[in-house]
Amino acid sequence: MNILILGNGYLGNRMKRAWPDATLSDVRIDDRAAVARVLEEVKPDAVINTAGKTGKPNVDWCETHQEETYRSNVVGALVLAEECRTRNIYMLHLGSGCIFYGPSPDPKGWVEEDFANPIAFYSRTKYAADLVLSKLPGVGVARLRMPIDWIPNSRNLIDKLAVYPKVIDVENSVTVVEDLLTTCRQLAEKKGEGVFHVANEGTMRHKDLIALYEKYVDPSHKNEWINDEDLVKLGLATKQRSNCILQSPRLAALGIKMRPIQEALEDTMKRYAEEKKRI
């Protein structure tokens, strides 16, 4: 399968590493001429869009850089979808599960058809794109949450939590990157349309991750545990963060299953510890 990956960032490069036969491009997806040119050159069977603004060092950046954020996350995504559609190319867009805040209507978690309640500007732009992309033929949206990876990276939830002196302990759905890569490949092959929640089965608390970090990586690690509402009160964030639990019935309907998070998290942390020693 000829796959074109757009977005020369963390997840784009992880996909390229996993799929060496794929093509990775860093063209600006809001540049229609550049997008058309790379599609004509590569002639892919499927395009996976990992491009977008998440902000550095975190999503608070998007609050003060709104034009850059919506141009990439909304305008760019729609330009890319239009160009793919005119060429009958399947497109899989990486969305975000961080568009849901708090308890879901169903106690088991938010499902793909639920209307979101985004608060942060970043979350609003991701949901804005979803509302259109989810209704287009030949387009899939893979919503992931707080990626966890065995490869150290500033975008990796392990690296993020390990350096924070104060950490909130909340229950969440999360996405292990190895499972994300496998799922995205299957969605591209099956040309899955609509929204899919790409989160591992079950939930995780930040204390679960830190406990495994201290077991396999750094027994001397220390941090202070705080409440969710303390993030903004203490000036550690400008906007409340999304904490939510997702269900993935539409993945299951396609016969795609992700590992239970307890199994995937421990396996990932062991590999992460080995990689840290290697480097």
VMD Tcl script that draws the C-alpha trace (Angstrom):
set ca {
  {0.00 0.00 0.00}
  {1.40 3.37 -1.04}
  {0.99 5.66 1.99}
  {1.78 9.37 2.16}
  {2.31 10.76 5.67}
  {1.88 14.50 6.06}
  {3.47 16.22 9.07}
  {7.18 15.98 9.86}
  {6.62 15.94 13.63}
  {6.62 13.38 16.40}
  {3.88 11.05 15.15}
  {4.69 11.54 11.47}
  {8.25 10.41 12.06}
  {7.11 7.50 14.24}
  {4.92 6.30 11.38}
  {7.76 6.65 8.91}
  {10.02 4.64 11.23}
  {7.39 1.89 11.48}
  {6.59 1.96 7.75}
  {9.88 2.60 5.87}
  {8.09 2.12 2.54}
  {5.81 5.11 3.25}
  {6.58 8.66 2.07}
  {6.88 11.44 4.65}
  {6.29 15.05 3.58}
  {6.54 18.30 5.51}
  {4.49 20.44 3.09}
  {2.18 22.95 4.75}
  {-1.27 21.44 4.50}
  {-2.88 24.89 4.23}
  {-0.85 25.50 1.04}
  {-3.17 24.10 -1.61}
  {-0.60 24.21 -4.43}
  {2.01 22.38 -2.35}
  {-0.52 19.76 -1.27}
  {-1.64 19.20 -4.88}
  {1.98 18.89 -6.01}
  {2.95 16.22 -3.47}
  {-0.23 14.23 -4.15}
  {0.55 14.22 -7.88}
  {4.17 13.22 -7.25}
  {3.53 10.39 -4.79}
  {0.13 9.21 -6.09}
  {-0.71 7.53 -2.78}
  {-3.43 5.02 -2.07}
  {-3.93 6.66 1.32}
  {-2.89 9.88 3.04}
  {-2.40 10.05 6.81}
  {-2.47 13.57 8.19}
  {-0.39 13.99 11.34}
  {0.20 17.72 10.73}
  {-1.25 20.25 13.13}
  {-0.47 22.71 15.88}
  {-0.42 21.35 19.42}
  {1.71 24.13 20.88}
  {5.09 24.22 22.60}
  {5.71 23.46 25.38}
  {2.00 22.61 25.61}
  {-1.46 23.51 24.32}
  {-1.50 26.79 26.28}
  {0.59 28.15 23.37}
  {-2.48 27.84 21.15}
  {-4.39 30.30 23.34}
  {-2.03 33.11 22.28}
  {-1.32 31.84 18.74}
  {-4.86 31.32 17.53}
  {-4.38 32.12 13.85}
  {-1.52 29.65 13.41}
  {-3.53 27.05 15.30}
  {-6.77 27.27 13.35}
  {-5.02 27.60 9.98}
  {-3.23 24.31 10.54}
  {-5.83 22.39 12.52}
  {-8.93 23.52 10.64}
  {-8.13 25.23 7.31}
  {-5.24 22.92 6.47}
  {-7.18 19.77 7.30}
  {-10.05 20.83 5.05}
  {-7.75 21.85 2.18}
  {-6.08 18.44 2.36}
  {-9.44 16.66 2.40}
  {-10.59 18.57 -0.68}
  {-7.44 17.76 -2.63}
  {-7.63 14.08 -1.67}
  {-11.29 13.92 -2.62}
  {-10.71 15.30 -6.11}
  {-8.19 12.49 -6.68}
  {-10.23 9.75 -4.99}
  {-7.53 9.23 -2.33}
  {-8.48 7.94 1.10}
  {-7.50 10.29 3.94}
  {-7.03 9.45 7.62}
  {-6.82 12.50 9.86}
  {-5.33 12.29 13.35}
  {-7.82 13.94 15.66}
  {-7.88 14.31 19.43}
  {-9.96 12.77 22.18}
  {-9.11 15.84 24.28}
  {-12.27 17.51 22.99}
  {-14.28 15.90 25.79}
  {-14.28 17.30 29.30}
  {-15.57 15.41 32.30}
  {-18.18 12.65 32.70}
  {-19.87 11.25 29.61}
  {-23.61 10.63 29.07}
  {-22.85 6.90 29.16}
  {-21.03 5.79 32.35}
  {-18.80 3.57 30.19}
  {-17.37 6.60 28.38}
  {-17.79 8.95 25.43}
  {-18.62 7.33 22.08}
  {-17.69 8.67 18.66}
  {-21.14 10.16 17.94}
  {-21.31 12.18 21.17}
  {-21.20 15.96 20.86}
  {-18.02 17.29 22.46}
  {-17.64 20.17 24.94}
  {-14.16 21.60 24.22}
  {-12.79 24.36 26.42}
  {-9.19 25.07 25.29}
  {-8.71 26.76 21.91}
  {-6.64 23.80 20.67}
  {-9.51 21.43 21.50}
  {-11.99 23.72 19.79}
  {-10.00 23.69 16.54}
  {-9.65 19.90 16.57}
  {-13.38 19.48 17.09}
  {-14.21 22.07 14.43}
  {-12.31 20.02 11.85}
  {-13.95 16.78 13.06}
  {-17.44 18.16 12.52}
  {-16.78 18.52 8.80}
  {-14.32 15.70 8.12}
  {-16.50 13.11 9.85}
  {-19.23 13.61 7.23}
  {-17.05 13.43 4.11}
  {-16.81 10.25 2.02}
  {-13.38 8.67 1.89}
  {-12.23 10.34 5.13}
  {-11.55 8.83 8.54}
  {-10.74 10.61 11.81}
  {-8.61 8.74 14.36}
  {-8.93 10.41 17.76}
  {-6.04 9.60 20.08}
  {-5.34 10.64 23.67}
  {-2.07 11.50 25.41}
  {0.34 9.24 23.47}
  {2.56 6.86 25.46}
  {5.65 5.57 23.69}
  {8.72 3.44 24.35}
  {10.84 6.00 22.52}
  {11.70 9.06 24.67}
  {10.29 12.30 23.28}
  {8.98 15.56 24.69}
  {5.54 14.63 23.29}
  {5.56 11.29 25.08}
  {3.35 11.25 28.21}
  {6.05 9.33 30.09}
  {8.59 12.10 29.51}
  {6.04 14.79 30.34}
  {4.94 13.35 33.67}
  {8.44 12.30 34.73}
  {9.72 15.90 34.82}
  {6.70 17.57 36.43}
  {7.27 18.30 40.14}
  {3.47 18.42 40.61}
  {1.23 15.87 38.88}
  {-2.54 15.43 38.93}
  {-3.91 11.92 39.50}
  {-6.93 11.41 37.26}
  {-8.49 8.51 35.39}
  {-8.19 8.74 31.62}
  {-8.24 6.89 28.35}
  {-4.79 6.93 26.73}
  {-3.17 5.77 23.49}
  {-0.05 3.61 23.31}
  {1.80 4.62 20.14}
  {2.62 1.07 18.99}
  {-1.11 0.28 19.03}
  {-1.90 3.60 17.33}
  {0.42 2.74 14.44}
  {-1.13 -0.70 13.99}
  {-4.65 0.72 14.15}
  {-3.95 3.54 11.68}
  {-2.50 1.08 9.21}
  {-5.60 -1.10 9.48}
  {-7.91 1.89 9.11}
  {-6.04 2.96 5.98}
  {-6.23 -0.55 4.51}
  {-9.94 -0.86 5.32}
  {-10.58 2.78 4.31}
  {-12.57 3.36 7.47}
  {-14.85 6.41 7.22}
  {-16.09 8.62 10.04}
  {-14.73 9.02 13.57}
  {-12.84 6.34 15.49}
  {-11.69 6.55 19.11}
  {-8.16 5.14 19.00}
  {-7.53 4.56 22.69}
  {-6.39 1.41 24.43}
  {-9.01 -0.70 26.14}
  {-9.58 0.32 29.76}
  {-8.35 3.35 31.68}
  {-5.16 4.55 33.38}
  {-4.40 6.86 36.27}
  {-1.25 8.97 36.25}
  {-0.22 7.14 39.43}
  {-0.23 3.88 37.45}
  {2.23 5.30 34.93}
  {4.49 6.86 37.56}
  {4.52 3.63 39.60}
  {5.81 1.72 36.56}
  {8.30 4.50 35.81}
  {9.72 4.20 39.33}
  {9.77 0.39 39.05}
  {11.55 0.10 35.69}
  {13.24 3.45 35.00}
  {14.05 5.56 38.07}
  {13.41 4.23 41.60}
  {14.54 7.59 43.03}
  {11.87 9.59 41.19}
  {9.71 11.88 43.34}
  {6.75 14.14 42.66}
  {3.90 15.83 44.49}
  {0.31 14.79 43.75}
  {-2.26 17.56 43.29}
  {-5.93 17.84 42.36}
  {-7.12 18.56 38.83}
  {-8.45 22.01 39.78}
  {-5.05 22.95 41.22}
  {-3.48 23.11 37.73}
  {-5.00 26.50 36.94}
  {-5.06 27.70 40.56}
  {-1.32 27.19 40.91}
  {-0.58 28.77 37.53}
  {0.60 25.48 36.01}
  {-1.86 25.83 33.12}
  {-3.94 28.66 31.67}
  {-6.86 26.42 30.69}
  {-8.41 23.37 32.30}
  {-7.17 20.11 30.78}
  {-9.40 17.45 29.28}
  {-9.89 14.33 31.38}
  {-12.17 11.75 29.85}
  {-12.90 8.11 29.18}
  {-13.54 6.96 25.61}
  {-15.31 3.96 24.16}
  {-14.37 2.60 20.73}
  {-17.40 0.74 19.33}
  {-16.69 1.83 15.75}
  {-13.20 0.28 15.83}
  {-14.69 -2.95 17.12}
  {-17.25 -2.89 14.31}
  {-14.35 -2.97 11.82}
  {-12.73 -5.86 13.67}
  {-9.91 -3.71 15.05}
  {-8.91 -4.29 18.68}
  {-6.29 -2.48 20.76}
  {-4.48 -4.05 23.72}
  {-5.78 -3.53 27.27}
  {-3.96 -0.54 28.71}
  {-2.55 -2.45 31.70}
  {-0.77 -4.89 29.37}
  {0.29 -2.26 26.84}
  {1.51 0.23 29.47}
  {3.79 -2.22 31.28}
  {5.21 -3.55 28.03}
  {5.86 0.00 26.83}
  {7.52 1.06 30.09}
  {9.88 -1.93 29.99}
  {10.90 -1.05 26.44}
  {11.21 2.61 27.40}
  {13.60 1.68 30.24}
  {15.74 -0.34 27.83}
  {15.82 2.52 25.34}
  {16.81 5.01 28.05}
  {19.74 2.77 29.02}
  {20.76 2.41 25.37}
  {20.87 6.15 24.75}
}
mol new
graphics top color blue
foreach p $ca { graphics top sphere $p radius 0.5 }
foreach p [lrange $ca 0 end-1] q [lrange $ca 1 end] { graphics top cylinder $p $q radius 0.2 }
display resetview
